[in-house]
């Protein structure tokens, strides 16, 4: 449908006629359609949240120098996405970027910062170390931040490029606006396999509910692979 283009003078005349009460019929309908947008309060609220994120000024290791500092420079400019207002207090922030390895001693501190953040709040695991411990497969480093707190976005790399961090940030925005990209847990129906969802990770003894969730996820994956033809 081709939209009729009108000059500024014509728009001014229409506004004047509306104020006078002279705009009626089709002209009034067109005037309203051009200027009124209907939506829901929840969508507007999520749109505002996604475009006014306050990241926490927080870093753990080398990744804190590589990407979070780079994305606020003029070359990448996180301010374009409404997230340039970094906050040094967790009580004024709603996004924490885990940039670097999380040691066993640091995990309780990170969790306390997360608990002190505003609601709703989000977590980005940036880099291989915070996502899966990376090269540090030892007793001193937590093997993935999702073992002690929920993670919304994973950005792989050692270190990831600033473009990758911005890409992860835009994916987080879509998730906040309730229009997330389909993740692998959704594609393979693997909900319930998250480490942070298990209340028995520290004890080391899987509970019955956790085992049932794992079994159901494995069965679904096998059934999906069986119906999709040959497998590798």
N, CA, C and O of each residue as an XYZ file, in Angstrom:
928
protein
N       0.840     -1.191      0.000
C       0.000      0.000      0.000
C       0.877      1.244      0.000
O       1.705      1.428      0.893
N       0.699      2.082     -0.985
C       1.518      3.274     -1.123
C       0.977      4.381     -0.226
O      -0.212      4.698     -0.260
N       1.862      4.963      0.575
C       1.473      6.017      1.494
C       1.627      7.364      0.798
O       2.658      7.654      0.192
N       0.597      8.167      0.898
C       0.630      9.482      0.268
C       1.558     10.410      1.056
O       1.425     10.554      2.271
N       2.474     11.017      0.363
C       3.425     11.929      0.990
C       2.850     13.347      0.942
O       2.420     13.819     -0.111
N       2.850     14.014      2.094
C       2.324     15.364      2.163
C       3.403     16.316      2.664
O       4.294     15.931      3.421
N       3.304     17.534      2.235
C       4.287     18.534      2.635
C       4.031     18.970      4.073
O       2.985     18.680      4.654
N       5.010     19.671      4.629
C       4.881     20.162      5.992
C       3.725     21.150      6.108
O       3.027     21.178      7.122
N       3.525     21.954      5.079
C       2.433     22.929      5.112
C       1.074     22.239      5.162
O       0.175     22.684      5.877
N       0.922     21.150      4.402
C      -0.337     20.414      4.419
C      -0.595     19.792      5.785
O      -1.734     19.761      6.252
N       0.460     19.298      6.424
C       0.304     18.724      7.763
C      -0.073     19.802      8.773
O      -0.884     19.564      9.668
N       0.509     20.972      8.632
C       0.168     22.068      9.536
C      -1.292     22.488      9.386
O      -1.970     22.778     10.372
N      -1.766     22.517      8.147
C      -3.168     22.872      7.904
C      -4.092     21.834      8.517
O      -5.119     22.182      9.100
N      -3.735     20.552      8.388
C      -4.554     19.495      8.978
C      -4.608     19.626     10.500
O      -5.666     19.450     11.103
N      -3.460     19.939     11.124
C      -3.436     20.130     12.573
C      -4.298     21.319     12.986
O      -4.992     21.266     14.001
N      -4.253     22.386     12.198
C      -5.075     23.555     12.516
C      -6.565     23.221     12.407
O      -7.359     23.605     13.266
N      -6.934     22.503     11.345
C      -8.342     22.130     11.176
C      -8.815     21.211     12.291
O      -9.967     21.291     12.717
N      -7.914     20.320     12.775
C      -8.285     19.434     13.867
C      -8.591     20.241     15.129
O      -9.581     19.976     15.812
N      -7.745     21.222     15.438
C      -7.965     22.041     16.628
C      -9.250     22.854     16.515
O      -9.932     23.093     17.511
N      -9.564     23.263     15.330
C     -10.787     24.043     15.121
C     -12.051     23.186     15.106
O     -13.161     23.696     15.254
N     -11.868     21.872     14.923
C     -13.015     20.989     14.829
C     -13.560     20.872     13.426
O     -14.674     20.387     13.230
N     -12.769     21.321     12.419
C     -13.219     21.284     11.030
C     -12.826     19.989     10.326
O     -13.255     19.745      9.198
N     -12.023     19.163     10.973
C     -11.558     17.926     10.336
C     -12.576     16.825     10.613
O     -12.823     16.481     11.769
N     -13.159     16.278      9.566
C     -14.204     15.273      9.719
C     -14.040     14.170      8.672
O     -13.281     14.301      7.712
N     -14.776     13.086      8.892
C     -14.843     12.015      7.898
C     -13.512     11.323      7.661
O     -12.774     11.013      8.596
N     -13.222     11.089      6.383
C     -12.014     10.359      5.997
C     -10.753     11.114      6.377
O      -9.745     10.502      6.732
N     -10.799     12.436      6.308
C      -9.618     13.226      6.673
C      -9.275     13.046      8.147
O      -8.101     12.949      8.504
N     -10.278     13.002      8.991
C     -10.042     12.792     10.417
C      -9.509     11.393     10.684
O      -8.599     11.224     11.496
N     -10.066     10.381     10.008
C      -9.592      9.005     10.186
C      -8.133      8.875      9.768
O      -7.339      8.246     10.468
N      -7.785      9.455      8.651
C      -6.401      9.379      8.188
C      -5.458     10.095      9.146
O      -4.352      9.620      9.406
N      -5.897     11.242      9.673
C      -5.070     12.006     10.608
C      -4.778     11.191     11.861
O      -3.653     11.185     12.359
N      -5.798     10.505     12.365
C      -5.617      9.701     13.570
C      -4.726      8.492     13.295
O      -3.862      8.167     14.109
N      -4.922      7.824     12.162
C      -4.129      6.646     11.827
C      -2.651      6.979     11.669
O      -1.792      6.150     11.970
N      -2.350      8.178     11.202
C      -0.959      8.575     11.007
C      -0.249      8.888     12.315
O       0.982      8.915     12.350
N      -0.990      9.126     13.390
C      -0.379      9.627     14.611
C      -0.623      8.786     15.849
O       0.012      9.026     16.876
N      -1.499      7.830     15.795
C      -1.840      7.044     16.969
C      -1.340      5.609     16.795
O      -1.580      4.977     15.766
N      -0.646      5.106     17.809
C      -0.165      3.729     17.832
C      -0.740      3.063     19.077
O      -0.606      3.586     20.183
N      -1.368      1.930     18.899
C      -1.941      1.193     20.025
C      -1.048      0.007     20.378
O      -0.529     -0.677     19.497
N      -0.882     -0.223     21.652
C      -0.074     -1.335     22.133
C      -0.524     -1.669     23.550
O      -1.535     -1.146     24.019
N       0.214     -2.529     24.230
C      -0.100     -2.884     25.612
C       0.931     -2.269     26.549
O       2.042     -1.936     26.137
N       0.550     -2.125     27.802
C       1.453     -1.544     28.789
C       2.689     -2.419     28.978
O       3.792     -1.905     29.160
N       2.509     -3.730     28.937
C       3.632     -4.643     29.141
C       4.677     -4.499     28.033
O       5.878     -4.527     28.302
N       4.218     -4.345     26.785
C       5.163     -4.192     25.678
C       5.943     -2.877     25.781
O       7.145     -2.835     25.517
N       5.251     -1.816     26.164
C       5.931     -0.530     26.335
C       6.922     -0.605     27.484
O       8.022     -0.060     27.396
N       6.541     -1.274     28.555
C       7.429     -1.411     29.700
C       8.681     -2.206     29.332
O       9.790     -1.812     29.692
N       8.514     -3.313     28.621
C       9.669     -4.110     28.210
C      10.536     -3.361     27.204
O      11.761     -3.482     27.233
N       9.913     -2.589     26.316
C      10.683     -1.773     25.374
C      11.533     -0.745     26.115
O      12.689     -0.519     25.758
N      10.966     -0.125     27.140
C      11.710      0.855     27.927
C      12.848      0.192     28.687
O      13.943      0.747     28.775
N      12.598     -0.985     29.234
C      13.653     -1.695     29.961
C      14.801     -2.094     29.036
O      15.971     -1.964     29.395
N      14.456     -2.581     27.842
C      15.493     -3.046     26.919
C      16.358     -1.910     26.409
O      17.511     -2.135     26.042
N      15.832     -0.703     26.377
C      16.572      0.436     25.845
C      17.070      1.381     26.933
O      17.435      2.521     26.645
N      17.088      0.918     28.168
C      17.630      1.731     29.261
C      18.308      0.837     30.293
O      18.094      0.987     31.496
N      19.127     -0.091     29.811
C      19.825     -1.021     30.699
C      20.979     -0.296     31.389
O      21.708      0.473     30.763
N      21.132     -0.551     32.680
C      22.233      0.018     33.461
C      23.217     -1.107     33.801
O      22.999     -1.822     34.780
N      24.292     -1.285     33.024
C      25.264     -2.339     33.345
C      26.055     -1.985     34.603
O      26.268     -0.815     34.919
N      26.477     -3.017     35.299
C      27.303     -2.848     36.494
C      28.765     -2.750     36.082
O      29.242     -3.550     35.276
N      29.477     -1.772     36.634
C      30.912     -1.659     36.352
C      31.631     -2.742     37.154
O      32.002     -2.547     38.311
N      31.810     -3.872     36.508
C      32.279     -5.060     37.218
C      33.153     -5.869     36.286
O      32.797     -6.083     35.128
N      34.290     -6.318     36.777
C      35.178     -7.155     35.977
C      35.876     -8.172     36.855
O      36.111     -7.925     38.038
N      36.206     -9.307     36.280
C      36.831    -10.382     37.032
C      38.274    -10.631     36.608
O      39.130    -10.866     37.461
N      38.560    -10.584     35.316
C      39.905    -10.906     34.852
C      40.161    -10.196     33.526
O      39.651     -9.100     33.292
N      40.949    -10.821     32.666
C      41.428    -10.170     31.447
C      40.295     -9.759     30.515
O      40.433     -8.760     29.808
N      39.186    -10.484     30.484
C      38.079    -10.131     29.600
C      37.499     -8.762     29.941
O      36.933     -8.094     29.076
N      37.636     -8.343     31.197
C      37.127     -7.033     31.588
C      37.866     -5.912     30.866
O      37.311     -4.832     30.667
N      39.103     -6.159     30.476
C      39.872     -5.154     29.738
C      39.582     -5.249     28.250
O      39.604     -4.240     27.545
N      39.311     -6.455     27.769
C      39.201     -6.673     26.333
C      37.914     -6.119     25.740
O      37.961     -5.411     24.733
N      36.774     -6.421     26.334
C      35.513     -6.085     25.666
C      34.662     -5.040     26.368
O      34.329     -4.038     25.736
N      34.280     -5.208     27.658
C      33.370     -4.217     28.247
C      33.897     -2.798     28.193
O      33.112     -1.857     28.070
N      35.217     -2.617     28.283
C      35.779     -1.274     28.178
C      35.769     -0.810     26.725
O      35.596      0.379     26.456
N      35.951     -1.737     25.787
C      35.980     -1.365     24.368
C      34.611     -0.942     23.857
O      34.523     -0.054     23.009
N      33.539     -1.558     24.354
C      32.224     -1.286     23.775
C      31.676      0.081     24.165
O      30.666      0.514     23.609
N      32.315      0.770     25.106
C      31.869      2.118     25.444
C      32.696      3.183     24.733
O      32.461      4.376     24.928
N      33.655      2.775     23.916
C      34.457      3.737     23.168
C      33.699      4.206     21.931
O      32.642      3.673     21.591
N      34.255      5.204     21.272
C      33.565      5.807     20.130
C      33.414      4.829     18.963
O      32.494      4.970     18.157
N      34.296      3.853     18.867
C      34.238      2.926     17.725
C      32.991      2.049     17.779
O      32.385      1.770     16.745
N      32.602      1.612     18.979
C      31.455      0.705     19.115
C      30.259      1.391     19.788
O      29.120      1.168     19.377
N      30.490      2.211     20.802
C      29.490      3.124     21.349
C      28.219      2.408     21.823
O      27.208      2.366     21.121
N      28.300      1.854     23.020
C      27.135      1.196     23.610
C      25.996      2.166     23.874
O      24.859      1.746     24.088
N      26.293      3.469     23.859
C      25.240      4.469     24.084
C      24.180      4.427     22.994
O      23.061      4.893     23.210
N      24.505      3.881     21.835
C      23.499      3.763     20.767
C      22.354      2.856     21.179
O      21.250      2.961     20.643
N      22.610      1.967     22.129
C      21.596      1.021     22.581
C      20.998      1.432     23.927
O      20.272      0.655     24.547
N      21.299      2.637     24.374
C      20.720      3.123     25.619
C      21.299      2.499     26.863
O      20.614      2.429     27.883
N      22.539      2.042     26.820
C      23.125      1.351     27.970
C      24.471      1.954     28.351
O      25.346      1.256     28.863
N      24.636      3.246     28.103
C      25.921      3.867     28.423
C      26.025      4.285     29.888
O      27.102      4.663     30.350
N      24.902      4.220     30.628
C      24.899      4.642     32.028
C      25.359      3.496     32.912
O      24.539      2.809     33.522
N      26.677      3.286     32.982
C      27.220      2.237     33.838
C      27.137      2.678     35.292
O      27.347      3.849     35.611
N      26.830      1.734     36.164
C      26.644      2.036     37.568
C      27.647      1.251     38.418
O      27.873      0.062     38.196
N      28.241      1.941     39.392
C      29.209      1.298     40.279
C      28.549      0.609     41.462
O      29.212     -0.127     42.192
N      27.265      0.831     41.665
C      26.537      0.193     42.764
C      25.570     -0.842     42.207
O      24.833     -0.544     41.268
N      25.554     -2.042     42.759
C      24.602     -3.056     42.259
C      23.147     -2.662     42.497
O      22.255     -3.170     41.817
N      22.896     -1.783     43.433
C      21.526     -1.348     43.709
C      21.000     -0.375     42.661
O      19.820     -0.022     42.678
N      21.862      0.059     41.752
C      21.448      0.937     40.665
C      21.649      0.286     39.300
O      21.483      0.947     38.275
N      22.003     -0.991     39.270
C      22.292     -1.696     38.020
C      21.323     -2.857     37.845
O      20.810     -3.412     38.817
N      21.084     -3.212     36.583
C      20.215     -4.355     36.299
C      20.853     -5.349     35.335
O      20.195     -6.301     34.916
N      22.117     -5.151     34.976
C      22.841     -6.106     34.123
C      24.242     -6.271     34.669
O      24.959     -5.290     34.865
N      24.635     -7.510     34.914
C      26.000     -7.804     35.326
C      26.665     -8.637     34.240
O      26.137     -9.665     33.816
N      27.830     -8.179     33.798
C      28.600     -8.884     32.765
C      29.750     -9.603     33.457
O      30.679     -8.967     33.953
N      29.684    -10.916     33.488
C      30.748    -11.709     34.094
C      31.874    -11.844     33.087
O      31.832    -12.699     32.202
N      32.882    -10.995     33.227
C      33.968    -10.931     32.242
C      35.242    -11.478     32.866
O      36.015    -10.740     33.478
N      35.449    -12.763     32.707
C      36.643    -13.397     33.238
C      36.312    -14.652     34.029
O      35.148    -15.019     34.190
N      37.361    -15.300     34.517
C      37.176    -16.537     35.269
C      36.598    -16.225     36.650
O      36.905    -15.195     37.250
N      35.752    -17.140     37.141
C      35.137    -16.997     38.461
C      35.774    -18.023     39.380
O      35.549    -19.223     39.226
N      36.556    -17.563     40.324
C      37.197    -18.481     41.253
C      36.194    -18.948     42.307
O      35.133    -18.350     42.485
N      36.549    -20.019     42.994
C      35.679    -20.551     44.041
C      35.472    -19.507     45.142
O      34.375    -19.387     45.688
N      36.519    -18.757     45.463
C      36.415    -17.747     46.513
C      35.583    -16.555     46.059
O      34.950    -15.892     46.881
N      35.579    -16.274     44.749
C      34.868    -15.099     44.248
C      33.399    -15.379     43.996
O      32.606    -14.439     43.933
N      33.009    -16.632     43.850
C      31.619    -16.972     43.527
C      30.622    -16.429     44.547
O      29.611    -15.863     44.131
N      30.842    -16.565     45.856
C      29.869    -15.990     46.807
C      29.756    -14.476     46.694
O      28.677    -13.921     46.900
N      30.863    -13.796     46.367
C      30.833    -12.337     46.212
C      30.002    -11.958     44.994
O      29.195    -11.031     45.052
N      30.199    -12.676     43.891
C      29.426    -12.403     42.682
C      27.946    -12.650     42.932
O      27.092    -11.881     42.489
N      27.656    -13.715     43.635
C      26.250    -14.023     43.928
C      25.626    -12.944     44.815
O      24.459    -12.594     44.638
N      26.396    -12.418     45.765
C      25.859    -11.361     46.622
C      25.587    -10.096     45.812
O      24.570     -9.435     46.024
N      26.477     -9.756     44.895
C      26.242     -8.602     44.028
C      24.982     -8.805     43.192
O      24.182     -7.885     43.023
N      24.815    -10.022     42.673
C      23.622    -10.328     41.879
C      22.354    -10.180     42.711
O      21.358     -9.637     42.232
N      22.383    -10.655     43.946
C      21.202    -10.567     44.806
C      20.866     -9.120     45.157
O      19.706     -8.807     45.426
N      21.857     -8.237     45.158
C      21.633     -6.840     45.506
C      21.179     -5.999     44.321
O      20.819     -4.835     44.500
N      21.188     -6.555     43.127
C      20.810     -5.784     41.941
C      19.301     -5.576     41.868
O      18.524     -6.253     42.541
N      18.916     -4.619     41.030
C      17.509     -4.292     40.845
C      16.774     -5.428     40.142
O      17.373     -6.226     39.421
N      15.483     -5.482     40.364
C      14.607     -6.404     39.640
C      13.802     -5.619     38.608
O      13.314     -4.532     38.915
N      13.652     -6.143     37.392
C      14.252     -7.365     36.861
C      15.729     -7.152     36.538
O      16.169     -6.027     36.297
N      16.483     -8.243     36.537
C      17.924     -8.161     36.310
C      18.358     -9.293     35.397
O      17.681    -10.312     35.265
N      19.524     -9.079     34.762
C      19.990    -10.027     33.760
C      21.486    -10.248     33.916
O      22.198     -9.423     34.488
N      21.947    -11.379     33.397
C      23.353    -11.776     33.524
C      23.883    -12.157     32.149
O      23.246    -12.911     31.413
N      25.054    -11.629     31.810
C      25.746    -12.020     30.584
C      27.076    -12.661     30.967
O      27.903    -12.026     31.621
N      27.290    -13.913     30.566
C      28.562    -14.596     30.766
C      29.429    -14.330     29.542
O      29.202    -14.900     28.476
N      30.420    -13.465     29.701
C      31.231    -13.026     28.572
C      32.575    -13.744     28.589
O      33.340    -13.641     29.548
N      32.846    -14.465     27.517
C      34.107    -15.177     27.416
C      33.992    -16.632     27.820
O      33.010    -17.053     28.431
N      35.019    -17.392     27.463
C      35.000    -18.834     27.711
C      35.087    -19.161     29.198
O      34.498    -20.142     29.652
N      35.822    -18.342     29.963
C      36.051    -18.680     31.374
C      34.769    -18.610     32.190
O      34.462    -19.538     32.938
N      34.019    -17.523     32.056
C      32.796    -17.408     32.840
C      31.701    -18.334     32.318
O      30.788    -18.695     33.059
N      31.789    -18.721     31.041
C      30.774    -19.606     30.470
C      31.010    -21.063     30.828
O      30.069    -21.782     31.165
N      32.276    -21.509     30.755
C      32.560    -22.925     30.997
C      33.935    -23.159     31.612
O      34.466    -24.267     31.531
N      34.516    -22.133     32.224
C      35.844    -22.188     32.852
C      36.978    -22.166     31.846
O      38.136    -22.008     32.232
N      36.675    -22.320     30.560
C      37.718    -22.201     29.535
C      38.861    -23.167     29.753
O      38.658    -24.373     29.892
N      40.076    -22.618     29.780
C      41.273    -23.462     29.935
C      41.532    -23.851     31.389
O      42.406    -24.673     31.662
N      40.778    -23.267     32.326
C      41.036    -23.496     33.739
C      40.170    -24.649     34.258
O      39.222    -24.427     35.011
N      40.490    -25.844     33.865
C      39.773    -27.036     34.333
C      40.449    -27.541     35.596
O      41.099    -28.586     35.595
N      40.283    -26.779     36.679
C      40.922    -27.169     37.931
C      39.991    -26.882     39.105
O      38.871    -26.405     38.927
N      40.478    -27.183     40.309
C      39.653    -27.081     41.514
C      39.411    -25.648     41.953
O      38.508    -25.411     42.756
N      40.183    -24.677     41.461
C      40.113    -23.311     41.966
C      39.113    -22.440     41.222
O      38.769    -21.359     41.699
N      38.637    -22.889     40.056
C      37.779    -22.063     39.206
C      36.438    -22.762     39.029
O      36.380    -23.967     38.785
N      35.355    -21.986     39.155
C      34.009    -22.528     38.929
C      33.869    -22.889     37.455
O      34.176    -22.078     36.581
N      33.411    -24.095     37.185
C      33.305    -24.591     35.813
C      32.009    -24.106     35.156
O      31.165    -24.906     34.755
N      31.869    -22.787     35.056
C      30.674    -22.193     34.457
C      29.866    -21.434     35.486
O      29.536    -21.971     36.543
N      29.543    -20.176     35.180
C      28.815    -19.342     36.139
C      27.397    -19.830     36.385
O      26.796    -19.486     37.403
N      26.850    -20.629     35.467
C      25.477    -21.110     35.663
C      25.382    -22.151     36.771
O      24.292    -22.657     37.037
N      26.486    -22.483     37.420
C      26.430    -23.408     38.545
C      25.962    -22.714     39.824
O      25.523    -23.381     40.761
N      26.050    -21.387     39.874
C      25.646    -20.705     41.105
C      24.734    -19.508     40.856
O      24.325    -18.852     41.813
N      24.402    -19.204     39.602
C      23.477    -18.116     39.317
C      22.918    -18.291     37.908
O      23.588    -18.868     37.051
N      21.709    -17.804     37.654
C      21.130    -17.931     36.305
C      21.832    -17.005     35.325
O      22.147    -15.861     35.654
N      22.076    -17.506     34.120
C      22.741    -16.734     33.067
C      21.783    -16.607     31.892
O      21.198    -17.598     31.453
N      21.621    -15.391     31.382
C      20.685    -15.141     30.285
C      21.358    -15.236     28.922
O      20.764    -15.757     27.979
N      22.592    -14.741     28.801
C      23.286    -14.688     27.514
C      24.710    -15.178     27.687
O      25.399    -14.782     28.628
N      25.154    -16.045     26.776
C      26.537    -16.509     26.736
C      27.222    -15.926     25.503
O      26.709    -16.024     24.388
N      28.381    -15.321     25.717
C      29.170    -14.775     24.604
C      30.498    -15.518     24.591
O      31.356    -15.241     25.429
N      30.697    -16.461     23.658
C      31.927    -17.243     23.651
C      33.107    -16.437     23.131
O      32.945    -15.370     22.539
N      34.296    -16.974     23.366
C      35.506    -16.338     22.867
C      36.536    -16.174     23.961
O      36.199    -16.155     25.145
N      37.801    -16.054     23.564
C      38.892    -15.888     24.530
C      39.949    -14.934     23.960
O      40.974    -15.380     23.445
N      39.705    -13.645     24.051
C      38.469    -12.999     24.498
C      37.516    -12.821     23.312
O      37.954    -12.904     22.164
N      36.231    -12.581     23.559
C      35.334    -12.284     22.440
C      35.585    -10.888     21.898
O      36.013     -9.990     22.623
N      35.316    -10.725     20.630
C      35.436     -9.406     20.029
C      34.343     -8.477     20.573
O      33.278     -8.945     20.974
N      34.604     -7.171     20.588
C      33.544     -6.240     21.011
C      32.271     -6.387     20.183
O      31.171     -6.183     20.696
N      32.415     -6.745     18.894
C      31.227     -6.964     18.072
C      30.391     -8.126     18.610
O      29.161     -8.094     18.551
N      31.066     -9.150     19.134
C      30.342    -10.287     19.696
C      29.591     -9.887     20.959
O      28.474    -10.347     21.197
N      30.206     -9.032     21.765
C      29.531     -8.567     22.978
C      28.309     -7.727     22.610
O      27.255     -7.861     23.232
N      28.444     -6.863     21.605
C      27.304     -6.068     21.161
C      26.201     -6.960     20.591
O      25.017     -6.696     20.801
N      26.588     -8.012     19.873
C      25.603     -8.948     19.338
C      24.863     -9.647     20.473
O      23.643     -9.801     20.421
N      25.594    -10.066     21.492
C      24.949    -10.670     22.650
C      24.044     -9.684     23.373
O      22.998    -10.061     23.902
N      24.453     -8.421     23.393
C      23.625     -7.406     24.037
C      22.312     -7.200     23.293
O      21.261     -7.057     23.918
N      22.364     -7.183     21.968
C      21.128     -7.029     21.193
C      20.225     -8.254     21.347
O      19.002     -8.122     21.348
N      20.820     -9.445     21.477
C      20.010    -10.643     21.732
C      19.341    -10.541     23.102
O      18.199    -10.967     23.271
N      20.050     -9.978     24.074
C      19.453     -9.785     25.381
C      18.303     -8.793     25.317
O      17.290     -8.971     25.993
N      18.453     -7.751     24.508
C      17.369     -6.782     24.352
C      16.121     -7.447     23.794
O      15.013     -7.186     24.262
N      16.294     -8.303     22.797
C      15.138     -8.997     22.234
C      14.505     -9.933     23.263
O      13.288    -10.117     23.275
N      15.325    -10.515     24.114
C      14.783    -11.377     25.162
C      13.984    -10.570     26.171
O      12.935    -11.019     26.634
N      14.467     -9.389     26.515
C      13.749     -8.534     27.463
C      12.412     -8.102     26.872
O      11.419     -8.006     27.593
N      12.378     -7.838     25.556
C      11.149     -7.410     24.907
C      10.221     -8.574     24.591
O       9.264     -8.426     23.830
N      10.511     -9.739     25.182
C       9.669    -10.925     25.042
C       9.602    -11.401     23.594
O       8.582    -11.924     23.146
N      10.700    -11.211     22.872
C      10.800    -11.713     21.502
C      12.182    -12.332     21.306
O      12.936    -11.898     20.435
N      12.520    -13.349     22.114
C      13.885    -13.867     22.100
C      14.172    -14.739     20.881
O      13.275    -15.341     20.291
N      15.443    -14.782     20.530
C      15.871    -15.730     19.508
C      15.790    -17.144     20.072
O      15.984    -17.360     21.268
N      15.506    -18.083     19.213
C      15.349    -19.471     19.668
C      16.698    -20.039     20.071
O      17.634    -20.060     19.272
N      16.796    -20.494     21.299
C      18.033    -21.080     21.795
C      18.046    -22.586     21.621
O      17.052    -23.197     21.230
N      19.199    -23.171     21.921
C      19.323    -24.613     21.689
C      18.463    -25.402     22.666
O      18.001    -26.488     22.317
N      18.230    -24.904     23.867
C      17.359    -25.622     24.793
C      15.928    -25.670     24.275
O      15.206    -26.645     24.484
N      15.535    -24.603     23.597
C      14.192    -24.590     23.024
C      14.117    -25.466     21.784
O      13.124    -26.162     21.571
N      15.171    -25.433     20.959
C      15.165    -26.249     19.743
C      15.137    -27.737     20.058
O      14.462    -28.507     19.375
N      15.877    -28.147     21.105
C      15.992    -29.560     21.431
C      15.179    -29.955     22.661
O      15.307    -31.074     23.157
N      14.342    -29.037     23.155
C      13.476    -29.320     24.299
C      14.303    -29.848     25.470
O      14.003    -30.898     26.038
N      15.347    -29.099     25.817
C      16.277    -29.535     26.857
C      16.157    -28.724     28.127
O      17.130    -28.599     28.870
N      14.973    -28.163     28.399
C      14.777    -27.446     29.646
C      14.854    -28.406     30.832
O      14.380    -29.540     30.768
N      15.460    -27.924     31.912
C      15.665    -28.753     33.084
C      17.071    -29.284     33.195
O      17.412    -29.935     34.183
N      17.910    -29.013     32.179
C      19.299    -29.475     32.223
C      20.252    -28.405     32.739
O      21.457    -28.645     32.812
N      19.738    -27.221     33.102
C      20.600    -26.156     33.593
C      21.187    -26.543     34.949
O      20.501    -27.093     35.810
N      22.481    -26.240     35.114
C      23.128    -26.561     36.375
C      22.557    -25.743     37.519
O      22.396    -26.252     38.628
N      22.244    -24.460     37.254
C      21.766    -23.612     38.347
C      20.374    -24.033     38.816
O      19.966    -23.682     39.924
N      19.641    -24.778     37.989
C      18.298    -25.196     38.374
C      18.323    -26.379     39.328
O      17.289    -26.743     39.887
N      19.479    -26.980     39.519
C      19.584    -28.141     40.404
C      20.001    -27.685     41.795
O      21.014    -27.002     41.949
N      19.242    -28.050     42.784
C      19.534    -27.648     44.154
C      20.503    -28.593     44.848
O      20.736    -28.485     46.052
N      21.069    -29.526     44.073
C      21.910    -30.544     44.673
C      23.299    -30.571     44.047
O      24.023    -31.558     44.182
N      23.675    -29.489     43.362
C      24.964    -29.483     42.674
C      26.105    -29.557     43.680
O      27.070    -30.297     43.490
N      25.981    -28.772     44.765
C      27.054    -28.760     45.758
C      27.139    -30.094     46.473
O      28.232    -30.593     46.740
N      25.991    -30.671     46.785
C      25.993    -31.954     47.487
C      26.536    -33.089     46.622
O      27.091    -34.063     47.132
N      26.370    -32.954     45.315
C      26.888    -33.978     44.427
C      25.987    -35.171     44.250
O      26.352    -36.120     43.557
N      24.808    -35.149     44.862
C      23.870    -36.252     44.746
C      22.621    -35.762     44.020
O      21.829    -35.028     44.610
N      22.421    -36.141     42.766
C      21.245    -35.672     42.012
C      19.948    -36.076     42.698
O      19.791    -37.212     43.145
N      19.018    -35.119     42.774
C      17.718    -35.411     43.352
C      16.851    -36.132     42.327
O      17.207    -36.228     41.152
N      15.719    -36.633     42.783
C      14.822    -37.368     41.889
C      14.258    -36.459     40.802
O      14.123    -36.884     39.655
N      13.923    -35.202     41.149
C      13.370    -34.283     40.161
C      14.407    -33.926     39.101
O      14.082    -33.821     37.918
N      15.658    -33.738     39.527
C      16.705    -33.421     38.562
C      16.955    -34.590     37.624
O      17.096    -34.407     36.415
N      17.009    -35.794     38.185
C      17.223    -36.969     37.351
C      16.068    -37.149     36.367
O      16.297    -37.536     35.221
N      14.846    -36.879     36.786
C      13.704    -37.014     35.894
C      13.770    -35.992     34.771
O      13.431    -36.301     33.629
N      14.207    -34.768     35.090
C      14.330    -33.736     34.060
C      15.396    -34.116     33.043
O      15.204    -33.945     31.839
N      16.534    -34.637     33.534
C      17.592    -35.060     32.623
C      17.128    -36.220     31.741
O      17.402    -36.240     30.541
N      16.444    -37.160     32.324
C      15.967    -38.318     31.566
C      14.953    -37.900     30.506
O      14.984    -38.401     29.382
N      14.060    -36.988     30.862
C      13.066    -36.523     29.897
C      13.726    -35.767     28.748
O      13.338    -35.927     27.591
N      14.723    -34.945     29.067
C      15.422    -34.203     28.021
C      16.161    -35.148     27.082
O      16.130    -34.967     25.865
N      16.835    -36.171     27.655
C      17.552    -37.127     26.814
C      16.592    -37.912     25.923
O      16.883    -38.161     24.753
N      15.455    -38.296     26.479
C      14.471    -39.053     25.699
C      13.923    -38.208     24.549
O      13.742    -38.709     23.439
N      13.664    -36.942     24.811
C      13.148    -36.056     23.763
C      14.162    -35.865     22.658
O      13.815    -35.872     21.477
N      15.429    -35.692     23.043
C      16.484    -35.507     22.044
C      16.619    -36.764     21.175
O      16.751    -36.666     19.955
N      16.585    -37.943     21.805
C      16.686    -39.190     21.054
C      15.503    -39.378     20.121
O      15.671    -39.828     18.987
N      14.303    -39.037     20.590
C      13.132    -39.156     19.729
C      13.195    -38.195     18.556
O      12.809    -38.539     17.439
N      13.683    -36.985     18.815
C      13.801    -35.996     17.737
C      14.822    -36.458     16.716
O      14.601    -36.320     15.513
N      15.944    -37.010     17.183
C      16.959    -37.495     16.263
C      16.446    -38.689     15.466
O      16.779    -38.856     14.293
N      15.614    -39.534     16.132
C      15.110    -40.723     15.443
C      14.131    -40.396     14.334
O      14.083    -41.082     13.313
N      13.344    -39.339     14.537
C      12.363    -38.970     13.516
C      12.924    -38.077     12.422
O      12.278    -37.838     11.402
N      14.149    -37.581     12.652
C      14.716    -36.662     11.668
C      15.559    -37.342     10.609
O      16.206    -36.660      9.813
N      15.571    -38.680     10.574
C      16.328    -39.369      9.537
C      17.630    -39.920     10.087
O      17.714    -40.264     11.267
N      18.635    -40.005      9.249
C      19.904    -40.588      9.646
C      20.634    -39.641     10.572
O      20.503    -38.422     10.459
N      21.413    -40.209     11.498
C      22.209    -39.427     12.443
C      23.670    -39.717     12.216
O      24.054    -40.753     11.672
N      24.500    -38.735     12.666
C      25.931    -38.893     12.452
C      26.491    -39.977     13.366
O      27.689    -40.257     13.330
